[in-house]
Structures are given as C-alpha cells and as structure tokens.
Amino acid sequence: MNHDLYPDDTIRDILEHVRSIAMVGASPNPARPSHHVFEFLLDQGYDVIPVNPGQAGKDLCGKAFVASLADIGRPVDMIDIFRASAQIPGVIDEVLAMTPLPRVIWMQLGVRHDEAAARAEAAGIQVIMNRCPAIEIPRLCLPPRKTERSRMSLWRKNHPHCAFQQGFTNVSTTKRSMDILYCAPGSALP
C-alpha cells in the first residue's frame, strides 16, 4: 500500500467499522495529544482501552489502563499508536503476538516505520501511518456512534458546515473532501 496517500474511502471504511481501539501511549496528562484523542474517540462512541505501563491500574475517563497489549484479554479491532517511530518495531512485535490479530494498526501524526508496517501487512493487518483519527473523523463528516458517551448534539454544534448536517443524502467524494467540510450552509456542493 502507498503510505504517502490514503484514499478517503479507505479511512472512512476503517473508522466506520472499527468498534474497539487499544491506544498505546495513552496519557492521563490533559496537556498530551493522546489524552485529547482518547477523549474524542470515547465521545465518538468507540470502546477505547488505554495502554501505558507507567499507568497500569489507574484509569482514564473511567477506562482502566493496562500495561501492555497482552494484558487486554479480549479482541480489539484497532491499535492506535502514540509512540516515537523508533519504538514502533517493539509495538508491532506485541501486536503480532495478539490472538486474534487486530484488523488495523494506526500510527499517529509524525509516526511512521515502513519496515514494521510491512511486517504487519504481511500478517494481514491494515496499516495507516502519520494520520490522526481525531482529524479524519470530522474531516470526513463521520457522525458519532449511538452510545451513552457520544453526544450527537455536541457534534452537530461543532460541525455546522458538514454536508451530513445540511441534510445532503447523495454526497459524492471529491478530490478534496475538505471542500464538503467547509461549504457554507445553503451553498451548492463543489
């Protein structure tokens, strides 16, 4: 797969079908990006598991930290990685030891390791690198799942210009999906 450019349909398919996410490098510190992304994904209705050996036994937003992927004890659909690129091979080793394997490995902004990605893909795992689901979800106008934690009204308030919000039902993907995000209410879609 070309890891320099991902089709919107690929990102959309992942984010619409993933239900459970193990976040490696989740932080209880509100100043850390992983903390914000963790909360965002919970608010979107995903089942997110914080993974951080230094925080094991504590909780983040009501979810118990586990020390490693092996400690999760149940299947997960996606591994979201907030670690330095140099640490990715070790994380991939942990992922490949999981049973069953997750469907997706997602490496956050600035995180890329092509050799480790090739190992995961050889095992049948889809890999996304240098992207953030907390950016991709609103960019693609994906609504939150219907769960207790998700708040559709808050999402609508924060995304007033999405085609989803304006009631469009037959929106085709354009070369730049951002056009859909920022079209003015009442205007024609590009």
C-alpha positions in Angstrom: 0.0 0.0 0.0 1.1 3.5 -0.7 1.6 5.1 2.8 2.1 8.6 1.4 -1.6 8.9 0.4 -4.7 7.1 1.7 -7.9 7.3 -0.3 -10.8 8.8 1.8 -12.8 5.6 1.2 -10.1 3.6 3.0 -10.0 5.9 6.0 -13.8 6.0 6.1 -14.2 2.2 5.9 -11.8 1.8 8.8 -13.4 4.4 11.0 -16.9 3.2 10.3 -16.2 -0.5 11.0 -13.8 -0.3 13.9 -15.5 -0.6 17.3 -12.7 -1.2 19.8 -9.4 0.6 19.9 -6.3 0.0 22.1 -4.4 3.2 22.4 -0.7 2.5 23.1 0.8 5.6 24.8 -2.4 7.0 26.2 -1.7 9.6 28.8 -3.6 10.9 31.8 -2.0 14.3 31.3 -4.6 16.7 29.7 -1.7 18.6 28.0 -0.8 15.5 25.9 -2.3 14.9 22.5 -3.1 11.3 23.3 -5.3 12.4 26.2 -7.4 14.6 23.8 -7.6 11.9 21.1 -8.6 9.3 23.8 -11.5 11.5 25.0 -12.5 12.4 21.4 -12.7 8.7 20.4 -14.7 7.9 23.6 -17.1 10.8 22.7 -17.4 9.4 19.2 -18.7 6.1 20.7 -15.6 3.9 20.3 -14.6 1.4 23.0 -11.1 2.7 23.8 -8.6 0.9 26.0 -5.7 2.9 27.4 -2.3 1.1 27.2 0.6 2.5 29.2 2.9 0.5 31.6 3.5 3.5 33.8 -0.2 4.0 34.4 -1.4 0.4 34.8 -4.1 0.1 37.5 -5.2 3.7 37.2 -7.9 4.9 34.9 -8.5 7.4 32.2 -12.0 8.8 31.7 -13.4 5.8 33.5 -11.4 3.2 31.5 -8.7 1.1 33.3 -5.2 1.4 32.0 -3.4 -1.8 31.0 0.4 -2.2 31.0 0.6 -3.9 27.6 -1.4 -5.2 24.7 -1.1 -8.7 26.1 -3.0 -7.5 29.2 -6.1 -6.5 27.4 -7.6 -10.0 27.5 -10.1 -9.6 24.7 -10.1 -8.9 20.9 -9.6 -5.3 19.7 -10.3 -4.0 16.2 -7.6 -1.3 16.0 -4.3 -0.4 17.7 -3.8 3.4 17.8 -0.1 4.1 18.5 1.2 7.3 20.2 4.9 6.3 20.4 8.1 7.5 18.7 8.8 6.0 15.3 11.9 4.2 16.7 9.6 2.3 19.2 7.2 1.0 16.5 9.0 -2.3 15.8 8.6 -3.3 19.5 4.9 -2.4 19.4 4.4 -4.4 16.2 6.0 -7.4 18.0 3.3 -7.1 20.7 0.6 -6.7 18.1 1.7 -9.8 16.2 1.6 -11.8 19.4 -2.1 -10.9 19.9 -4.8 -13.5 19.4 -6.8 -12.7 17.4 -4.9 -10.1 15.5 -6.5 -6.6 15.2 -7.8 -5.5 11.9 -5.9 -2.2 11.8 -2.8 -0.6 13.2 -3.0 3.2 13.2 0.1 5.3 13.8 -0.4 8.9 14.8 0.8 12.1 13.2 4.6 12.1 12.9 4.8 8.3 13.5 6.0 6.2 10.6 8.0 3.0 10.3 7.8 1.3 6.8 9.6 -1.9 7.7 7.4 -2.5 10.8 4.3 -1.6 8.7 5.4 -4.2 6.1 5.6 -6.9 8.8 2.1 -6.1 10.0 0.7 -6.1 6.4 2.4 -9.4 5.7 0.3 -10.7 8.7 -2.9 -9.4 7.1 -3.2 -6.2 9.2 -4.2 -2.9 7.5 -1.7 -0.1 8.4 -2.3 3.7 8.5 0.7 5.9 9.3 1.1 9.6 10.1 -2.6 10.3 10.5 -4.9 11.1 13.4 -8.5 9.7 13.7 -9.5 12.8 15.6 -8.7 14.8 12.5 -10.0 12.3 10.0 -13.4 11.8 11.6 -14.6 15.4 11.4 -12.8 15.9 8.0 -14.9 13.0 6.6 -18.0 14.3 8.5 -18.5 10.9 10.2 -21.2 11.0 12.9 -20.6 9.5 16.3 -21.9 6.1 17.2 -25.0 6.0 19.3 -23.7 5.3 22.7 -24.2 6.8 26.1 -20.9 8.7 25.9 -21.4 10.0 22.4 -23.2 13.3 22.1 -24.7 13.9 18.7 -25.9 17.4 19.6 -22.3 18.5 20.6 -21.0 17.0 17.4 -23.6 18.9 15.3 -22.8 22.1 17.2 -19.1 21.7 16.4 -19.6 20.7 12.7 -22.3 23.0 11.4 -21.0 23.1 7.8 -20.7 19.4 7.2 -22.8 18.0 4.4 -24.1 15.5 6.9 -25.5 18.4 8.9 -27.1 20.1 6.0 -29.2 17.0 5.1 -27.5 16.1 1.9 -28.0 12.4 1.2 -26.2 11.9 -2.0 -22.8 13.4 -1.5 -20.1 12.0 -3.7 -16.4 12.1 -2.7 -14.5 14.9 -4.4 -10.8 15.1 -4.9 -10.7 17.2 -1.7 -13.2 16.1 0.9 -12.3 19.2 2.8 -14.5 21.1 0.3 -17.5 19.4 1.8 -16.5 20.2 5.3 -16.3 23.9 4.7 -19.0 24.6 2.2 -21.3 27.4 3.6 -24.8 26.5 4.6 -27.2 26.8 1.7 -24.4 26.8 -0.9 -24.0 24.2 -3.6 -21.6 21.4 -3.0 -18.4 21.5 -5.2 
